[in-house]
Amino acid sequence: MVTHALLLCYIEDRFFNYSSIYYYGMEDDVMYPSYMVILTSLIGLAVVRRLFADHRIGQKAVWILTCLYSAKLAMLFLSSKSIVWVSAALLLAVSPPLLLYKMCREKSKSASKMKPWQGYAHAVVVAVSVWFCRETIFDALQWWHGRPPSDGLLLGSCIVLIGLACIPIVAFHFSHVLSAKRSLVLVVATGCMFILMQPPMPMTWSYHSDMIKAARQSADDISIYGFMASKPTWPSWLLIVSLLLILAAATSLIPIKYVVELRAFYSIAMGLALGVYISAEFFLQAAVLHALIVVTLVCASVFVIFTHFPSASSTKLLPWVFALLVALFPVTYLLEGQVRIKNDLNENVTWGWDTREEDKKVTTMLAIEGARTSLLGLYAAIFMLIALLIKFELTSLLREKFSERSGQSKTQGGARGIFPTRMRLMQQRRATSIQSFAVEKMSEEGAAWMPSVGNVATIMCFAICLILNIHLSGGSSQAIFFLAPILLLLNQDSDLLSGFGDKQRYFPVTVAISTYLALSSLYTVWEEVWFGGNTGWGVEIGGREWFFAVKNLALLILTAPGHIIFNRYVWSYTTKHTDASPMLTVPLSFAAVIITDVFQVRVLGVLGIVYSAAQYVISRQQYMKGLRYI
């Protein structure tokens, strides 16, 4: 049966893939149709299943025959000459956990699973078979991309295929081994990173067969695309190393949680790798920034890792690390421009004035502006990460304290079970007291700096994002609705925001939106008055600009009551049910929406109407909920 299957695969492969040899060189004519390949494969699989059911062939024969008949179907999808044998080899390497061992377990209930050495052996066989299929993978990638793939893409595809092929081994035989699952995830992630980054491969690492060399040395690519200058991509290796270190630590392959020295070395290595990558990839022309960026990333890495996995002395040193990180921000931002401008001026003094020098100066200024914008984005991301981490740590701490209090309240029993309604009404006050208790507890443990540092990081991130909004979009008013939620990361602390709690978490968001839109409205009116008119810098009393300013400023004032009332309500969430002041502000906001000429004032009016309706609905719900407990 196996010999018959091999002969059938050989004949169909010759007829289907080498039809020009037997059909007088006419490649357009089909000698062996595709449906015959499908039909013979289905018949072969059906015969194998029937013979196995009648106990005429063994398990190994079923495994080999199933792989051979299934491998023939690959001819329908890829046009490689050796696709049948490559697919057969890959199926024979991948299918034992699915076919061979599974049938053994079904036949003998006492049969054990795959042993560890067998798992390693099968993984090696899978890797060898994938390496044997490299030319077929190259053909598939070339067909998909339309041009020969790079060495990094080819290697990444092979690694991903190895990881996917090893899934049956882990899923069916080593599902109880956590290290096997982690290793499998790490292998697949490594392949995906190679595919995304496509780092340059050393010549000693890459294997170029005759077919791959012929595909990459084709004259058609040069005649069509020309010679393309390739960008150096060696920094992508650093990013791959950084991501692999993160995955290894997340899957506990690197035990940084238990060894402090390893944690310190790991954090410094992460910071160095990311710092060098960012410097070489985005700030290649600003050499003076490289040292500062590397130090910044090292500080950020140390702060993040030791905040999540603290040590005995880290709580005392981390505030100073964060202070150094904050101090590096203005130094890096100012130093980048000053050094490059100074060098450019020295060159102009040396060579004299020239038109080309002026163009070079303009180009340098644009490069400085772009580098500073990139720096702002980098520091915004760092401060956002720190704020998110501290918010996560504080939330976890509050959840633990709440669980402890809940456990104590359940053990007390007695009178607590008699007044369930009153206890539900006191739940919000108890949560506030737990939060205050958590702040006091952190002060005793030496970690009282965490809320303050989180607040500083949040405010810094929000301020930098506002600056980026001005640089990139000219101060778009719509952007504030995406930037204001950053302020949800603010925490209650004992210094900056002592009266701020979970109850007031939405207050900074609404205040920031209202304030930003109001200031943007004032700036728009001022810009239209002083630069939009035909009278230059003057404002004629009773003129068009004067009327425009008075009208829109008056409408801006009309929108203020609705925002003030709603912001006060968001701070306390207390209002009388009979208070009609929110609804009285609706006509004022509606008038501003209809009459104004400024877009920001119109947005403020719409928000005022929405705020009034929301306050009325929430107050009504609170009133009805309170009536249920009376």
DAURGI-V76368 format. One line per field, one symbol per residue. ss: DSSP state (H for helix, E for strand, - for the rest). burial: # if it has 24 or more other ideal C-beta (glycine too) atoms within 12 Angstrom, else .. A space follows every 50 residues. Layout:
# DAURGI-V76368
ss=???
burial=???
This chain:
# DAURGI-V76368
ss=-HHHHHHHHHHHHHHHH-HHHH-----------HHHHHHHHHHHHHHHHH HHH-----HHHHHHHHHHHHHHHHHH------HHHHHHHHHHHHHHH--H HHHHHHH--------HHHHHHHHHHHHHHHHH-HHHHHHHHHHHH----- HHHHHHHHHHHHHHH-HHHHHHH----HHHHHHHHHHHHHHHHHHHH--- ---------HHHHHHH--HHHHHHH---------HHHHHHHHHHHHHHHH ---------HHHHHHHHHHHHHHHHHHHHHHH-----HHHHHHHHHHHHH HHHHHHHH-----HHHHHHHHHHHHHHHHHHHHHHHHHHHHHHHHHHHHH H---HHHHHHHHHHHHHHHHHHHHHHHHHHHHHHHHHHHHHHHHHHHHHH HHHHHHHHHHHH-HHHH--HHHHHH-HHHHHHHHHHHHHHHHHHH---HH HHHHHHHHHHHHHHHHHHHHHHH------HHHHHHHHHH----------- -HHH--HHHHHHHHHHHHHHHHHHHHHHHHH------------HHHHHHH HHHHHHHHHHHHHHHHHHHHHH--------HHHH-HHHHHHHHHH---HH HHHHHHHHHHHHHHHHHHHHHHHHHHHH--
burial=##..#..##..##.###.#............#....#..##..##.##.. .#....#.#.###############..#.#.################### ####.........#....#..##.###.##############.....### ####################.###.....#..#############.###. #..........#..#.................#.###############. #.##.#......##.##################..#.###.######### ###########..##..##.##..##.##.###.###.###..#...... ..........#..#..##..#####################.###.##.. ##...............................###.##.##....#### ###################.....#.#.##..############..#..# ##.###############.##.###..##.........#.....#..##. ###.################....#......##.##.######..###.# ############.###..#...........
